[in-house]
Amino acid sequence: MEFKRKNKTQLLSKIATNDRHGENSPYFDGWKAYDNNPFHPTQNPNGVIQMGLAENKLCFDLIKKWIMENPDASICTAGGVDKFKDVAIFQDYHGLKEFREAIAKFMGRVRGNKVIFDANRIVMSSGATGANETIMFCLADPGDTFLVPSPYYPGFARDLRWRTGLEIVPVDCKSSNNFRITRAAMEDAYEKAQKWNLNVKGIIIANPSNPLGTTLDIATMRSLVAFVNEKNIHLVCDEIYAATVFDSPRFVSVAEVIQDMDCCNRDLIHIVYSLSKDMGIPGFRVGIVYSFNDDVMLCARKMSSFGLVSSQTQYLLASMLSDDGFVGNFLRESSKRLAKRHYVFTKGLEQVGISCLTSNAGLFFWMDMRPLLKEQSFEGEIELWRVILNEVKLNVSPGSSFQCFEPGWFRVCFANMDDETVEVALNRIRAFVLDRENQESTRSKHCWRKKHLRLSSSSTRLYDETIMSPCMISPHSPLVRAKT
């Protein structure tokens, strides 16, 4: 049996069997727990609620209404079947002209029409996953490295590294300044990479941030652009959450920032985009690479043959995104619904003493569970995560799977469920926190009683028991942790 297993492994490539996919992570383990026991309000009310998937299900009704009112936009309806032959035949790497024009227009509108995107620079890929790998393939060789501000999306380990052979060096950001990306942190990461003999080819950021749910301010964006120009490395901006902003400040694209910077080498600037989050259609697999570098654009277009968007999808979306009235209403309504859901969730947590990082975008928030850790360590974080997943039955993702520099933070997705499930999730969290508080109260009372019983004993006995008492100095005490 062991021989057969080894023999099968040897038949596969080293790339296919390496451990760089990143699947061995609590982030993906939570998904597996949900898949094995999914919550259903009637069929499985005690199942796991999926709060680890950044999916936007809040505006499906608007898309469904548009499709019902525009049957000719699909080649699979009586109204659009006459276009079947034209759409079904071979399409080249460029894709449908009307699709690229519609995407370019939509990208500009999402970014407040502050910048105009060139449809000829739109390069398609199969979702943001494929787009991220494509841009890495174009920019770096195996063994090169990209700096990534942490906490960052766990899928980057797969997208950027698995088949390309790249390395990732985190840029450690801290809660003391709300995880802002600083010049000092970038310099520190750059120097670390050089000490490790890694060739730094660039920085990749997610703006709005996944998992923080925050947008980068203009000053930080300019600092990033200035940094890559000084080092002569690339800046890749993953902007797939651009239209999920529901509160101020507004989203500022790197495309807008470089318009006002005189000393900027645009060949170093690249954007990854997708409709998976902004439109809530990840199953359509629409990813976009947009580069200001002509050579990168041409290389990426060759690569797109490995992950083109189906022409049927292009045809439908070209019509939908060209409908200005629909797009305007969709973006406004999506923002309102995201804001409402975010408020309901964060206020519900606030009522039981759980705070979250102030955020204004994305399909998730960054929850601070540090007060509930038995010990301030990543081991304590994973212990708490296991309880939440296996006992409370909520799949929330621990910060360590996002390479967070500090233990105790969790990402919570809030837009992938209906209102009834939200209430169930909040009730479970409330019950969990209250139970924890009761346990702590009982433990404190127990320690108080033991202490006063000792006071009635002899002085010798008091001295001996005090030294050994777990209530005086516990393994979780700051006195124990404060070792140099």
C-alpha positions, -999 to 999 in steps of 0.1 A, spaced: 0 0 0 28 24 9 47 15 -23 16 23 -44 12 56 -27 48 66 -33 47 53 -69 16 75 -76 34 106 -62 64 100 -83 42 100 -114 32 136 -108 52 167 -113 71 185 -86 51 217 -93 18 198 -89 28 181 -56 46 209 -39 31 224 -7 29 260 -20 -8 258 -28 -16 271 7 -45 248 12 -31 235 45 -45 264 65 -73 271 90 -87 294 63 -95 264 41 -101 240 70 -131 262 79 -145 258 45 -142 220 47 -160 220 81 -188 240 65 -190 217 34 -192 187 58 -220 202 79 -237 232 62 -263 252 81 -298 251 68 -327 269 87 -349 238 87 -330 208 74 -298 214 95 -303 242 120 -273 231 140 -249 231 111 -220 254 105 -228 289 92 -204 300 64 -188 333 74 -155 326 58 -165 331 22 -164 367 8 -194 365 -15 -219 392 -23 -255 379 -24 -273 411 -15 -282 423 -50 -291 391 -69 -327 404 -72 -315 434 -92 -296 413 -117 -324 388 -120 -348 416 -128 -326 430 -155 -321 396 -171 -359 390 -171 -364 424 -188 -336 419 -213 -340 383 -227 -321 393 -260 -289 397 -239 -285 359 -237 -280 336 -267 -298 309 -247 -332 326 -249 -357 329 -278 -350 366 -279 -313 362 -283 -308 328 -301 -302 345 -335 -269 356 -321 -259 321 -311 -237 313 -341 -218 346 -340 -211 342 -303 -204 305 -302 -177 304 -328 -140 309 -320 -130 342 -304 -94 355 -303 -74 364 -272 -87 400 -273 -123 389 -266 -154 407 -278 -149 443 -285 -182 454 -269 -173 435 -238 -139 452 -234 -155 486 -240 -182 479 -214 -157 467 -188 -135 497 -193 -165 520 -190 -177 502 -158 -142 503 -142 -142 541 -148 -176 546 -133 -168 525 -102 -138 547 -97 -160 579 -98 -151 587 -134 -118 601 -122 -99 581 -148 -106 568 -182 -96 532 -189 -85 521 -224 -105 492 -237 -75 480 -257 -56 474 -224 -83 451 -210 -69 416 -208 -92 388 -197 -86 360 -173 -106 333 -155 -114 353 -124 -90 373 -102 -72 341 -93 -61 337 -129 -55 374 -133 -31 375 -103 -12 345 -115 -10 359 -150 5 392 -139 31 373 -117 40 351 -146 47 383 -167 67 401 -140 88 376 -121 109 344 -124 108 314 -100 126 324 -68 119 361 -71 97 377 -44 69 401 -40 62 421 -8 27 419 5 13 441 33 -2 418 60 -27 408 70 -34 397 34 -57 374 15 -47 337 21 -54 328 -15 -23 349 -25 -2 320 -14 -18 299 -41 -24 326 -68 11 341 -66 33 312 -56 20 277 -65 28 274 -102 51 305 -106 77 295 -80 76 330 -65 81 338 -28 61 362 -5 76 384 21 50 400 44 51 437 52 40 436 88 13 462 96 1 468 132 -31 475 150 -16 505 168 -21 525 136 -51 505 123 -28 483 101 -18 512 79 10 505 54 40 527 63 72 535 45 92 521 74 74 487 72 80 485 35 117 493 39 120 467 67 104 440 45 126 450 15 157 448 37 147 414 51 142 400 15 177 412 5 193 396 36 176 364 26 191 368 -9 157 372 -25 153 393 -56 124 417 -49 103 423 -81 75 442 -66 47 449 -41 11 436 -44 -17 452 -24 -54 447 -22 -73 480 -22 -99 479 -7 -82 456 17 -90 420 22 -94 412 52 -95 447 68 -124 462 47 -106 495 45 -96 518 16 -61 532 12 -58 570 15 -42 591 -12 -10 597 9 -4 560 14 -10 553 -23 15 580 -33 40 566 -8 36 532 -24 41 546 -60 71 566 -49 86 535 -31 84 512 -62 98 540 -84 128 545 -61 134 507 -60 125 502 -97 101 474 -88 65 468 -98 33 478 -80 3 455 -86 -30 468 -72 -58 442 -67 -89 464 -69 -115 436 -70 -135 452 -41 -136 487 -57 -174 489 -59 -181 475 -24 -173 509 -7 -203 518 15 -190 546 36 -164 574 34 -136 579 25 -142 571 -11 -121 546 -31 -91 560 -49 -76 538 -76 -39 537 -84 -49 548 -119 -61 581 -105 -31 586 -82 -5 583 -110 -23 609 -131 -11 636 -106 24 623 -101 50 637 -125 79 615 -116 62 581 -121 73 553 -143 39 539 -155 55 508 -168 57 497 -131 20 500 -124 -6 472 -129 -42 466 -119 -61 434 -112 -99 435 -114 -129 412 -114 -167 413 -113 -168 385 -87 -172 408 -57 -185 441 -71 -213 424 -91 -216 392 -70 -210 368 -99 -179 348 -91 -193 318 -110 -189 338 -142 -151 338 -138 -145 373 -151 -110 385 -142 -91 415 -157 -55 424 -160 -50 461 -168 -14 472 -173 2 506 -182 31 486 -196 28 477 -232 51 447 -230 32 433 -200 -1 438 -217 10 419 -248 25 390 -227 -6 388 -205 -28 386 -236 -9 356 -248 -14 340 -214 -51 347 -214 -56 318 -239 -53 296 -208 -82 313 -190 -105 332 -214 -140 343 -203 -166 324 -223 -180 344 -252 -215 338 -240 -206 354 -207 -189 383 -225 -220 389 -246 -244 390 -217 -222 412 -196 -215 436 -224 -252 443 -227 -257 446 -189 -228 468 -182 -237 491 -211 -270 499 -195 -262 531 -177 -295 532 -158 -291 497 -145 -254 502 -135 -261 534 -116 -290 519 -97 -271 487 -90 -240 505 -75 -262 528 -54 -284 500 -40 -254 477 -34 -237 503 -14 -268 509 7 -274 472 14 -237 466 23 -238 495 47 -270 482 64 -257 447 67 -223 459 80 -241 481 106 -264 452 118 -235 428 123 -210 452 139 -236 468 162 -248 433 172 -213 424 182 -208 457 200 -237 449 223 -218 419 237 -185 438 240 -168 427 207 -152 455 188 -141 456 151 -117 476 131 -135 507 116 -141 498 80 -159 512 50 -156 486 22 -155 450 13 -178 420 22 -162 415 56 -149 431 88 -119 426 110 -131 414 144 -110 419 175 -113 388 197 -81 394 217 -100 398 250 -114 363 246 -80 346 241 -69 324 270 -33 335 262 -21 362 239 -4 339 213 -12 323 180 -17 290 198 -44 308 219 -59 322 187 -62 288 170 -76 273 202 -104 300 202 -110 294 165 -115 257 170 -141 264 197 -159 289 174 -159 265 145 -166 232 162 -189 243 191 -204 276 181 -206 263 145 -194 296 128 -168 295 101 -148 327 108 -112 329 97 -84 334 122 -59 362 116 -29 339 115 -42 325 82 -39 360 68 -4 363 81 -15 389 107 14 401 128 -8 400 160 -29 371 174 -66 375 182 -80 391 150 -106 373 129 -122 380 95 -160 378 94 -179 378 60 -213 393 62 -228 395 27 -231 359 18 -263 351 38 -299 362 42 -312 382 71 -325 352 90 -291 336 90 -275 368 102 -298 367 133 -289 331 139 -252 338 137 -255 368 160 -275 348 186 -248 321 186 -221 347 191 -241 363 220 -246 330 236 -209 321 233 -197 354 248 -222 353 277 -212 317 284 -175 328 285 -183 356 308 -202 333 332 -173 308 332 -149 337 340 -172 349 368 -175 314 383 -137 310 381 -132 344 398 -156 335 426 -139 302 431 -105 318 434 -120 344 459 -133 317 481 -100 297 480 -81 329 489 -103 337 519 -102 301 531 -64 303 531 -65 334 552 -81 314 580 -52 289 580 -18 291 597 8 315 584 30 286 573 2 270 553 -8 303 538 27 309 525 30 274 510 -4 275 493 1 310 480 32 300 461 14 271 445 -19 287 439 -30 288 402 -52 317 412 -23 339 421 -1 334 391 -17 314 363 0 301 331 -18 329 313 -6 357 336 13 386 321 40 379 347 46 345 332 46 358 296 69 387 303 101 368 297 130 382 276 
